[in-house]
């Protein structure tokens, strides 16, 4: 695949480490596209790196060709909307599901938003991930690298090397490791 014709997509469940991955890509020299509409806050002190038009991908994909050779972030539930007419390298963040849920609950409480029952959300996420990975494995226009958030924090150099190889050497390994800050890993819970 011609790397300049590919679109890099950082994806995962909410609170799975996608913002950290975007920070790593920026530090590594990969051009990322984010609009800054959702800025840093207590839950994500370095920012979210989101792109508002990506949230409308169900109704508008006209902007996607402009993403060739660049990276953007897309929540995992919207990966199904990526048109087959493009080629993608997807960096999929995975994190201990209990940590994801606890982190989401904390964030919702900070916003005074209702917190849905954990068991229901966990079951829905588990089913979603199973179906999504089955689907992605059948997509000829997608290459997927799964990055475990917990491993990334414990072994940032090894993980950064894997990411660089996956991106055909276009990300500087040492620079990517410099943005990994274990102190921001505030929700730790083993399954």
N, C-alpha and C positions, 0 to 999 in steps of 0.2 A: 504494500500500500504506500502511496505517496503521502508522506506525513503532512505536507502542506494542504492536501485535499481532505484530510481527516479532521473531524471535530472531536475535541477532547471534552468529555462530559464527566464531571465529578458528581456522584450521586450516592444515595443512601437514605436511610430513615432520618427523620428530623433528630437532631442531637446525637448523631453518630460520628461526628468528626469531619464533616464535609467542609466546614469553614477553615479548620486547620489544614486540610489538604489544599484548599485554595491558597492559603498563605504560603504553603510550601512551594506550590507551583510558581507563584509570584517571585519568591526568593530565588527559585531555581532558574528564572529567566524565561519562563513560559508566559506568553501573552494571555492574560485572563480578561474576560469581559464581565464587569459587574457595574451596577449603576449607583451604588451607594445610597439608594432610597432608604434602606433599613440600615442605620448606622450602628456603631458599637453601643453596647449597654452592659448592665451587670451580668447578664447571662452569657454574653459573647463580647468580652472587652476589646477584642481586636476586629470586630465587625463580622458581618454575615456573608459578604461577597455574593449577594443575590442579584438576579437580573429579573426585573418585573415582567418583561415581555416573555420570559421563559414560563412564567406562571399561566400565560394565556396560550400555551402551545397547542391546546386542543382546537382552538379556533383560528390560529394564525401561526404559520411556520415560514412565512415569507422572509424572515430575518435569518433563518438558519444558514443559508449559503455564506453569509458574512462571517460566520463563526469558523469557517475552514482555517485550520492551522492555529486555532485559538482554543481556550478552555472556558467553559461556563458551568455553572452549578444548576442541577435539576433534581428536584425531590424524586425519590424512587417511584412513587405512584404515577409519575408522568413519563417515565421512560417508554412506556407503550406507545406514546404519541410521536416518538421520533420517526420521521419519514424514512422509508426504505431507500429513498433516492440519495441519501447521504451515507458516508462511512464514519464510524465512530470508534474511538478508543475510550472506553468507560472505566474510570477509576471508581470502584464501588466500595464505599466505607462500610465496614461492619463493626459493631460494638456489642459487648455483652448486653443482651436485651433488657435485663433488669436495670442496668445503668441508664440505658436510653429512656426507659419509662420513668425512673426516678428523676432524671434530669428534666424531662418534659414536664413532670408534675411541679417541680420547683419553678420552672419558667412560667407555667400557667398561674401559679400562685402569685408570683411577682407581678403579674398582669391582672390580678383579681378575676381570672377567668375560671370557669368551671373545670374541674378535674374529673375526667371520665374514669369509670372503674378499671383498675389496672388489669385485672384478669381478662376483661373483654378486649382491651387494646392489645395485650400480649398475644392473645389468640389470633386476632385480626392481623397483626404484624407478622406472626409466624407463618400464617397461611399466605399472606402477600409475598413474603420473601421466597417461599417455596415455589409458588407459581411464577414469580418474576425470574428466578434463576433458571427454571425449566424453559421459559419462553426465550430468555436471552441466549441460552445454549443453542437455539434453533435459528438464530439470526445471523445470516452470512455477512452482513454489513457491520457487525459489532465484534470488537475484541474487548474482553473484560478482564481487568485486574482487580481482584478482591484484596483490600487492605484492611487488616484488623487494627482498629483504633488502639486497643490495649497493647498489641505487639508494637505498633508504631511508637508508642511512648517508651516502651522498654528497650526497643532495638531500632532507634531512628536511623542509624547509618545503614543497616541492612535493608530496611524498608525503603529508604531513599534510593539506594542502588537498584532495587527492584523496580521502582517507579521510573527511574531514568532509563533502564533497559526497556521497559514497556513503551516508553515514549521515544524510542530509537535514539537515545542519548541526548535529547534536547533539553534536559533539565540538569542543572548543576547539583551534584549530590551533596557536597559539603554545605553549600548555601541553603539547601532545603533543610538540612538538620539543624541549622541555627535558629529556626523559628519554632522548633518543638520545645515547648515549655511545660514540663511535667507539673509545675505548680498550678497550672490551669486545669489539671485533671482532678476535679473536686468531688465527683460522684464516683465512688468505687464500690462495687458490690459484685461478688462472685455468684454465679448461678448455683 
